[in-house]
Every structure is written in C-alpha cells, then in structure tokens.
Amino acid sequence: MKRWHIFLAVAMAMLWGFGFVTSKYAAGHMPPLFFLALRFIAVSFLLVWFVRLPRGQWVAVMLFAFSMGAGHFGLFYIALDMGVEASTAAIIWQTQVPMTVLLAALLLNDRPSRIGVLGIVVAFCGVFVLVGEPRHFGNILAIGLALASCVMWAVANIQAKKLTHVAPLALNAWMSVFSAIMLLICSLILESDQLERYWVPDWRLHGSLAYQVIASTVLAYWIWYFLLRRYPVSQITGFMLLVPFFGVLSGIFALGEPITWPSALGGAVTLIGVSLIVLAARPDARVLAANQRI
C-alpha cells in the first residue's frame, strides 16, 4: 500500500476507535435510544438522496435494520448507559467477529478452518478473562447486553450476505431510515424527557452526535470505500484490528477510565483470537461494509 493510503487506513481506525468515547458520553447524558434515533435520522438525510431504492428487498432491509440498528446499536448503547466503560466496550466489540463466524458455520454451512476455530476459542477466552475481573461483577447485566449486541451484529451480517442486490451504501442508508423509526418508537415507549435532555447547553453532547454522523459515518466510511476500490478486502480488514486498540486508548485518556492487568490481558488475548480468524479467511466485502461502527 502507498504510505498515504496507510495513513488513511490508520486514520479510519482512529475515527472509529474514538467513537466509543463519544458513544459513551452521549449514552450517559441523554436517553440512548433517542440519541441513536437522532444519529440515524441525520445519516438518512445525508445518504438517501444518493442511493437507489431497494426494490423488492424492503422486508429484508427492514429485518436487517431491526437486527443492526435497533438490535445491535440499541443494546450496545443501553449497555453503555448502564455503566459499561468505553474501553471495556471496545474490547467486547471484538467478539462480533467470532460470533459472525460461528453463525455462518451454523446457518450458512461456512465452516471455519482449524486456525479459525482456534481463533474463536482464543477470542472467547480473552472475553472470559475480561468479564471475570471482580470490578465487573456488579455490572454483569450490562456486560451481557453488550455481548448480546454483538450477537445481533453477527445476525445482521448473515442477513447482509443474502442482500446481494442492494449496494452496501444503499443498505446503510435505508437501514438508517428504518432504524430511526424503530428507535424513535422504542424511545417514546421506554424513555422520557428526551427533548429536555437534548436541548441542554452541553457542547460535548452535541459534539458527540456531530462526531457520530460526520466522522464515524461520513468521513470514516468514505475512507473505507476509497480503500476498498484499490486494495483486497483482506488487506484493509487488518487495519480494523486497530479500532479496539484506539478505543481503549481513547477511553483511558479522554474519559479517565482505568486499565487493569485483567483488562489488558483479556483485550490482548481477544485481539490475538480475532487476528487468527481474520488471517484464516478472506472476509466478505458486503459483511464488512454493512457494519456502521460504534
């Protein structure tokens, strides 16, 4: 790769990694489902004008939105609101890869190689080390929701593999439309004081929303698609392993979150496992492009 393109790939990972900080801050300062709805509304207005309608695929796209937008993002932001740290969330986020491989093996008969199986085992061992840290014992429900969100991400990826007639950018755009509607309904039912908590004079809160829309979605995805047109998917995917690294660092330095030896060890072991999975197989472009980062 050209040096300039390597710089762009690292910048992309940094943008997505710092997104854990803005997500954590937003989830802790306003109703998380309402914040997500606002994010998807903004993304919808930015993208729908430039993509085609998914004719004949509306039901499939709506089901994808339920899994990815409402399921994955909704559960993840609720977990953040319940106290999961940004650095811990960045480590748990990595389990999306082994969970997707497991579901692909069960539902699509896409069997992983021996190295891939080893990677799955190692990745989950790392998560057990992280979750087994005593300071997390009082927040097991939130940790469980974060892991459940990763399961929903894996389900959404299986759905995305079957949406072969919808371009990735169009899938993201219309997923955002349907997700915004679902999340608004859920917010009206489960949350309160949405507008009051949004209109507070807090530049960090409004900056978090702007960051999620502009940096995490528009800019980072522009880099993603720019690099995908020039290099093999497997080569670009390697840089995705930097996302949790930057997420942990951002949580430590921006939010003052502690990093303990069990957390560091669990994160390192999980990263090794995910690396083995990535190296064992070529990821599918549609699966990766369908995912909007935290």
N, C-alpha and C positions, 0 to 999 in steps of 0.2 A: 504493500500500500504506500501511496505517497505520504510524505510527512504531514502535509496539510490535511489529508483525509484522516490520518491517525489522530491528529489534533481534534478534528470534528467528532470523531467517534468517542474520544475520551470526554469531550465537552458534553456530548449527548448523555453519557453515563452520569456525569456530574449533575446535569439538569434533572434527570430522573431521580438521582440519589437525594438531592436536596428537597425533592418533592415530598419526601417523608416528613421533613420538618414542617413545611407549610401545611401539610395534611394534618399533622398532629396539632399544630397551633389552631387551625380552623375548627377541628373537631372538638377542641376543648373550650372554644369561646362562642360557639353558636350551635344550634341543632345540626348534627352531622348530616342527616338525610336532606335537610333543606339546603345546606351548603352544596352538597353533591348535585341536587336538582339545579341550583343556580349555575354550577360548573357545566353541566351537560346542556343547559339552555344556551349558554354562551358559545359552547363548542358547536352546537347545532346551527346557530346563526352564522358562524364562521365557515362552515363546511357545506351545508346542504345546497347552496347555490352553485357549487362546482362539481356535483356528482349526479349521476343518473338515478332515477327511481329504480328500486329493486323489484321490477315487475315479476309477479308470480312467486316471489320469495318473502312476501310480507309476514306471513305466520312464522317462518323460520327466523327472520330477522327479529321479530318481537320476542320469540323464545330466547334468542341469543342475548337480547337486551335484558331480559329477565335474569339470565344467569350471570352475565358480565356486569351490567350496570347496576341493577338492583341487588343481585345476589353477592357478587364479588366485592364491588365497591361499597355497597351498603353495609355489609357485615364488617368489612375492614375498618370503615370509619366509625362504626359503633364501638368496635374493639378499641380504637384509639381514644374515643370519648370515655371509655370505661377505665382507661389508665395504662394501656399498653404503650410503652415508650417508643419513640421513633426509631431508635437504634435496634430495639428488640423486634419491632415490626419489620425492619429491613432484613433481619436475619430470617424471620419466619417466612417472609416473602419468597425466599429461595425455594421453599418446599413446593411451590407451584410447578416447578419443572419435574421432579419425581412423581408428583401426583398426576400430571398430564401423561407421563409415560405409562404409569400403571393403568389409567383409564383407557388409554389407547390399546394396551395389551388386552384388556378385558372386553372392550366394546368393538374395537376395530381389528382385533387379531394381529396387531402390530407389535410383535414380540421384540423386546429389547435384547441386545447382545449380552454376553456374560459380563462384560465391562459395565454395560448399562445397568444390569441387575446389581452389581457391586456398588455402583454409584448411588442407586436408590437406597440400599441398606445403609451406606455410609452417611448419606444426607439425613436420613431419619434418625440415625444415632446422634448426629450433631444437634438435632432439634430436641431429642430427649435430654441431652446434657444441658441445653439452654433452659428448657422448661423445668428441669429438676432442681434448678437453683432455688434455695429457700425463699428468696425475696419475691418469687413469683407465685408462691403457694396461695397467697391471699387474693390472687387475681386470675385464678385458673379459668373462670368462665370467659373472661376477656381474651385470654390466650386461646381458648377453644374456639371462640368466634373468629379470631384471626386465622386460625388453621382452617376453619370451615370456609372462610372466604377464599382460601387457596384451592379448596376442593371445587368451589363454584367456578373459579378461574379455569381449572382443568376441564370441567364440564363445558364451559363456553368454548374452549379451544377445540374440543371434539366437535361441537356444533359448527364452529368456523371451518373446520376441514371439509364439511359437507356443503358449505355455501360457495361452491365453485364458480357460480355465475354472478357473484357480487364482488366487485372490486374492493380491495381492503379499505381504501379511503371512503368509499360509499358505505361500507359496512360500519365503519366508525361513525360516520355522520348520522346515519339513520338509527344506529344503536343509541346514539346520544339523544335523539329525539324521543324515542320510546322510553329510554331510561329516565329522562327528565319527567315525563308524565307519570311513570310508576312511582318515582321517588317523591314527587310532589303529593301524590295521593297518600303515600305512606307517612309523609311528614305531617300532613293535615290530621291524620288519624292518631299518630303516636307522639307527636311533638307539639310544643306550644311556644308562644312569644317569638315566633320566627323573625318577623319584621322588626320587632323591638330590639332584638339582639343583633340583627344585621346592621341597623342604622346607627350603631354606636360609633363615636369618633375614634376608631382604632385603625390606624394605617396598616398595622401588621395583619389584621383580619382581612381587610380589603385587598391588601397586597398579596395575601395568600391565595385569594380567589383569582386575582390577575395572573399570578405566577402559574397556577394550575392550568389556566386557559392558554396563556401566551407562551410560557416557557416549556411546561411539561407536555403540552399538546401540540401547539402550532410549531414552535421552533424545533423542539426535540424530534418530532415526527418528520419535519422537513428534512432534517439531517439523516434520519433513519431511511427514508425513501430515497434520498440523494445517494447514500452509500449502497443501498440495495441494487440500484441500477448499474453500479460499477463493479461490485465485488460479489463473490459467492455468499449466500446466506450464512453458511457455517463460519465463514471468516468474520463476518460482522457480529455474529452471535457471541463470539468470545469476549467482545467488549461489554456485553450485557452482564458479565460476571463482576464488572466493576461497580454496578449500580448499588448492591447492598454494601459494598465497601465504602462508597461515598455517603450512603445513607447513614451508616453507623457513625462515621466521622462527623457528619452534619449534626446528628443528634447530640453528640458529645460536645462539640464546640458551640453550636448555635443555641441549644436548649440546656446545656449543662448536665446532660444525663450521665449517670455513672457507667463505667465499663469495668466489669469484674472479670476475674480469670475464667469462671464458668461461662460467662457470656462470650468472651473472646475465643475460648476453646470450642464452644458449641458452634459459633459462627464460622470458625476456621474449618471444622470438620464438615459442616454442612456445605461450605463452599467447595471443598475437595470433592464431596459426593456429586454436587451439581456439575462440577468441571468434568468428572468422569462421564456423566451422562451426555454432556454436550459433545465431548470428544468421541463418544462411541457411535454417534449417529448424526446425520445431517438434519437439522431442524427444518420444518416445513415453513416456507415463507408466509403463507396465509395465517398459520397459527401465531407466528410472532408478530406479524403486522396487525393482527386483530386486537392485540392487547394494548390498552391505553394504560400507561404507567401510573402508579400512585403518585 
